[in-house]
Amino acid sequence: MMSEIHAHKVLNLLRDKPMTEQELRQAVCVEFGEQAQFRTCKLSGFDFEKLFAFFIDRQKITQQGECWTINQEQVCGH
């Protein structure tokens, strides 16, 4: 089994450039592969759908118009 990718790497894509959900999904596919699995500092076993919902639920990303951007105040700094 391939190792899980830390969620911060996905957030870093949004740090570079706000994107729509579809653009982010595509960027994640290109960067990490379609079957990529993700983990956070405390949780693991996320696919893109679950991770995206987690980001919204925990307010780690916010929507500005059509695009999502990182909410720096809610992201742990390591």
N, C-alpha and C positions, 0 to 999 in steps of 0.2 A: 504494500500500500504506500502511495506517495504521501509525504508529510504534508500537514495542513499549513496553509499560508496564513500569516498573521493578518488580521483585519486592518491593521494600520497601513498595510501596503495598498489596500483598496482605498482607504481614506486619503492616502498620499496622491492617488490619481485625481481625486477631487480637489486636493490642495493646489495642484498644478493648474487645474482648469475646471470650473463648474460645468456639469454635463446633465443632459436629460437621463432618465432611468435607462432608456435604450442605448444611449451613447456609452454610459458607464458599463452596462452589461457587455457591450461589444468590446470595450477597452479591457475589461476583466478577462474575456475570452481570449483576446489576442495576447495579453500579458501572461496569463496563468493557465490557459487551456479551458475547454468547455466542461471538463469533469472536476475542476478545482474544488477543493474543500478548504474551508477557512476556520480559524479559531480566533477567539478574543483572549484577553488576559486571563479570564476565568472560565470560559466556556469553549466547547469545540463541537465539531460536527455540522457546521453550517455549509449549505450550498449558497449560491448567489441570492436566491429568493429569500431564504431565511436571514441571511446576513443583511440584506437591504432593509427588510422589515425590522430587524434588530436596531440598525442605525437610526431608523425613523422613530421607533419606540423609545430609544434612549436619547433621542435628540442629538445624536452625533452628526447628523446632516440636517440641513434645512432647505426648504424649497424656496427659490426666488424666481418667480415666473415659471417658465418651463424647466429650468435647470435646478439641480441639487448642488449644494456647496457644503463644505465642512463647517461644523459649528465648533470652532476651536475651544471654546469654554468648556465643552462637554467631552473633550478628548484627553485622555490621560497622556502625560508628556514623557513617555520613555521610548 
